[in-house]
Amino acid sequence: MKLQETAQGLDLPELLLGEQGKFKVTSPEGGSYIAECRHGHSISSLVYTPGGFSDLPPVSGAWNVKKIAILGTEQSFGNPGGSFTTQGQTIQRGQQDQPGQVRSGRDDPRDQQSRQ
């Protein structure tokens, strides 16, 4: 899957099998998550994010997934080092405003708030 590309399907692990990066995920019931996928795992981390995503609405009966970042070699939710790339910009882990926050681009309202 390419950066900012979306996909829908019935089985989330199958949708993300073979993928690497960070993904916005909306469940069929409307729950919102950030998924991290690494080589050799379909999903290495899945973190609930309250509030939903305005750019990724729920799809009835299916998971809705959008790739938001390409992982650097050392970066993960459990590792404070490393970097990730989103919309052509590399962000070092220490540049994030809050632990666990993912900067997902100029269209993400959470990112807009951090710039103000």
KENUFI-715255 format. One line per 10 residues: number of its first residue (from 1); their letters; for each residue x, y, z of N, C-alpha, C. Coordinates in pm, whole numbers, plus 32768, in hexadecimal, padded with zeros to 4 digits. Example, Ala and Ser with C-alpha at 12.3 -4.5 7.8 and 13.67 -1.06 7.14 Angstrom:
# residues 2
1 = as = 8527,7DC7,830C,84CE,7E3E,830C,8528,7EB6,830C; 8505,7F1F,82C4,8557,7F96,82CA,850A,8003,8313 .
//
This chain:
# residues 116
1 = mklqetaqgl = 8055,7F8B,8000,8000,8000,8000,805A,807C,8000; 8036,80DF,7FB1,8083,815C,7FAA,8055,81BD,8016; 80AA,821D,8036,808B,8283,8099,800B,82CD,8071; 7FAE,82E0,80D1,7F2D,8322,80C1,7EC7,82CF,8073; 7EE8,8254,804D,7E8B,81FB,8009,7E30,81B8,806F; 7DB4,819C,8049,7D55,815A,80A2,7D2B,80D3,8069; 7CFD,807C,80C4,7CCB,7FF8,809C,7C5E,7FCF,80FE; 7C02,7F7C,80D1,7B97,7F48,8126,7B95,7EB1,811A; 7B6E,7E70,8187,7B64,7DDE,8186,7B24,7DA9,8204; 7B04,7D28,8202,7AC0,7CE8,8272,7B21,7CBA,82DF .
11 = dlpelllgeq = 7BA0,7CA1,82BD,7C01,7C69,831A,7C79,7CC6,8325; 7C86,7D0C,8396,7CF2,7D6E,83A7,7D7D,7D30,839A; 7D9C,7CC2,83DE,7E22,7C88,83CE,7E42,7C63,833D; 7DDF,7C33,82F5,7DF5,7C11,8269,7E0E,7C8F,8215; 7DC5,7CFC,8233,7DDA,7D7B,81EB,7E69,7DAE,81FC; 7EA1,7D9A,8273,7F25,7DD2,8292,7F97,7D6E,8284; 7F7A,7CF4,825D,7FE0,7C8E,824C,8045,7CB9,81E2; 80C4,7CB7,8206,812E,7CDE,81A8,8147,7D73,81A2; 80F9,7DC3,81EA,810A,7E54,81EA,816E,7E7E,8256; 81AB,7EF2,8242,8201,7F30,82A5,81DC,7FC3,82AE .
21 = gkfkvtspeg = 81D1,7FF7,8327,81B2,8084,833A,814C,8099,83A8; 8118,8114,83AF,80AF,8138,840D,802F,8151,83BE; 7FC0,8128,83F9,7F3F,812E,83B4,7ED4,8163,8411; 7E7D,81B9,83DE,7E01,81DA,8422,7DA1,8169,8402; 7D57,813C,8468,7CFB,80CD,8455,7C75,80F1,8494; 7C09,80DC,844B,7B83,80EE,8481,7B3D,8066,8479; 7B09,8038,84EB,7AC5,7FB6,84F0,7A39,7FC2,84B4; 79FA,7F50,8494,7971,7F54,8460,790F,7F97,84C1; 792E,7F92,8543,78D7,7FCF,85A8,78F9,8062,85C0; 7962,8096,8581,7984,8123,858F,79F8,8140,85ED .
31 = gsyiaecrhg = 7A35,80DB,8629,7AAA,80F0,867E,7B22,811C,862B; 7B76,8173,8663,7BEB,81A3,8619,7C6C,8178,865E; 7CCE,8152,860E,7D4B,811A,863F,7DBF,814B,85E8; 7E36,8144,8621,7EB1,8152,85D3,7EF4,80C9,85D6; 7F0E,8091,8562,7F50,800F,8558,7FDF,8025,8526; 8039,7FD5,855B,80C3,7FD4,852C,80DF,7F49,84F7; 8115,7F44,847F,8137,7EC5,8440,81CB,7EC2,8422; 820B,7E53,8444,8299,7E41,842C,82AD,7DC2,83DA; 831F,7DB8,839B,8341,7D44,834A,8331,7CC4,839C; 82E9,7C64,8366,82D5,7BE5,83A9,825C,7BDD,8404 .
41 = hsisslvytp = 8213,7C4C,8416,819C,7C4F,846A,812B,7C91,841C; 80B0,7C62,842C,8042,7CA9,83ED,8026,7D2A,843A; 8023,7D21,84C1,800F,7D97,8515,806B,7D86,858E; 80C9,7DE2,85A1,8121,7DD8,8615,80EF,7E2C,8689; 8098,7E8F,866E,805F,7EE2,86D7,7FDB,7F1C,86A6; 7F78,7F20,8700,7EF6,7F59,86E0,7ECB,7FAC,8759; 7EC2,8030,8748,7EA6,808B,87B7,7E22,80D3,879D; 7DC5,80C9,87FE,7D44,810D,87F3,7D59,81A4,87FA; 7D14,81EF,87A5,7D1A,8280,87A5,7C8C,82B7,87AA; 7C62,82EA,881D,7BD9,831C,882A,7BC1,8394,87D0 .
51 = ggfsdlppvs = 7B48,83A3,87A3,7B23,8419,8755,7B11,8401,86C1; 7B48,8396,868B,7B36,8378,85FE,7B8E,83CD,85A4; 7B85,83B2,8522,7BD2,83F9,84BC,7B71,8435,8456; 7B77,84B8,8444,7B1B,84F9,83E5,7B36,84CD,8355; 7BB3,84A7,8337,7BD5,8480,82AF,7BCA,83E9,8296; 7B9A,839C,82FA,7B8D,830C,82EA,7B0E,82DB,8330; 7A99,82F3,82F3,7A1A,82CE,8333,7A08,8236,8336; 79B3,8205,8392,7996,8176,8394,7950,814A,8314; 796A,80CD,82EF,7928,8090,827C,78D5,801D,82B4; 7856,8019,8296,77FD,7FB3,82CC,7831,7F26,82AD .
61 = gawnvkkiai = 784B,7EDA,8317,7873,7E4F,8307,7903,7E38,82E0; 7955,7EA1,82D9,79E0,7E8E,82AC,7A40,7EE7,82FC; 7ABD,7EC0,82FD,7B29,7F13,8335,7B54,7F76,82CB; 7B6F,7FF1,82F3,7B9F,8059,8299,7C2C,807F,82C7; 7C8F,807A,826E,7D1C,808A,8291,7D5C,80F2,8235; 7DAF,814A,8270,7DF8,81AE,8222,7E89,81B1,8251; 7EE7,81A2,81F4,7F76,81A7,8216,7F9D,8239,822E; 7FD6,8254,82A4,7FF8,82DE,82C7,808D,82F7,82D9; 80DD,828D,82E4,816D,82A2,82F7,81BA,8225,82CF; 8236,823B,82A6,8294,81D0,8288,82F6,81CC,82FC .
71 = lgteqsfgnp = 8306,8158,833A,835D,814E,83AE,83F0,8155,8389; 843F,8196,83DF,84D0,818E,83D7,84FB,8107,8410; 857A,80E7,840B,85A8,8063,8433,859D,8047,84C7; 85A4,80AC,851E,85A5,8095,85AD,8523,80BE,85F2; 84C5,80FA,85AC,8452,8139,85EC,83E3,80D4,8608; 83A8,80DD,867E,8330,8092,86A1,82F1,80D4,8719; 8276,80AF,873C,8234,80EA,87B0,8283,80CE,882F; 82C2,8059,8839,830B,8034,88B1,839A,8065,88B4; 83CB,80A2,8849,8456,80CD,8841,845A,8165,8834; 8498,81AB,8893,8497,823D,888E,84EF,827A,8821 .
81 = ggsfttqgqt = 8547,822E,87E5,859F,8264,877D,8562,8254,86F4; 85AF,8278,868E,8585,8262,8605,8533,82D4,85CC; 84FB,82BC,8556,84B0,8323,850F,8447,82E0,84B9; 83EC,8333,8485,8390,8302,8420,837E,8371,83B9; 834D,834B,8343,833B,83AA,82D7,82A8,83B2,82B5; 8275,842C,82AC,81EB,8442,8286,81E3,84B9,8228; 81A1,84A7,81B9,8193,850E,8151,8219,854D,812F; 8281,84F8,8122,8304,8527,80F8,8356,8568,8164; 8325,8573,81DE,836E,85B4,824B,8397,854A,82B1; 8419,8544,82D2,8449,84E7,8338,8443,852A,83BF .
91 = iqrgqqdqpg = 8406,84E4,841E,83F5,851A,84A5,843F,84C0,8505; 849D,84F7,8551,84E3,84AC,85B7,8485,8495,862B; 8491,8426,866E,8437,8402,86DC,8431,8470,8746; 849E,84B1,8766,84A1,8519,87CC,8458,8598,87A5; 8432,85A9,8726,83EF,8622,86F8,8358,861D,8710; 8324,85AC,873C,8294,85A2,8750,826D,85F3,87CB; 81F5,862C,87C9,81C6,8681,8835,81A1,8634,88B2; 816D,85BB,88A2,8142,856A,8914,816C,84DA,88FA; 818B,848D,8963,81AD,8400,894F,813A,83B8,890A; 815A,836A,88A5,80F4,831E,885F,80AC,8369,87F2 .
101 = qvrsgrddpr = 80C0,83EE,87E6,807C,843B,877E,80BB,841C,86F8; 8069,840D,8693,809A,83F5,860D,8076,846E,85B9; 80D9,84AD,857E,80BD,851B,8522,809B,84DD,849D; 8022,84F5,8471,7FF6,84B1,83F8,7FDB,8510,8384; 8005,858A,838E,7FF8,85E3,831C,7FA3,865C,8337; 7FA3,86B6,82D8,7F60,8736,82ED,7EC9,872B,82F5; 7E8F,86BB,82C7,7DFE,86AB,82CA,7DCC,8672,834F; 7E27,8649,83A6,7E00,860D,8426,7DE9,867A,848C; 7D70,8684,84C7,7D54,86EF,8526,7DB0,86EE,859F; 7DE1,8678,85C9,7E3E,8673,863A,7EC0,86B8,8616 .
111 = dqqsrq = 7EEB,86AC,8599,7F67,86ED,856E,7F53,8784,8565; 7EDE,87AF,8539,7EC0,883F,8530,7EC9,887F,85BB; 7E93,883A,8621,7E94,8870,86A8,7F22,887D,86DC; 7F7D,8820,86B8,8004,8827,86EB,8054,889A,86AE; 8026,88D1,863D,806D,893F,85FC,8045,89C7,8635; 7FD5,89CB,867F,7FA3,8A4A,86B1,7FE3,8A71,8735 .
//
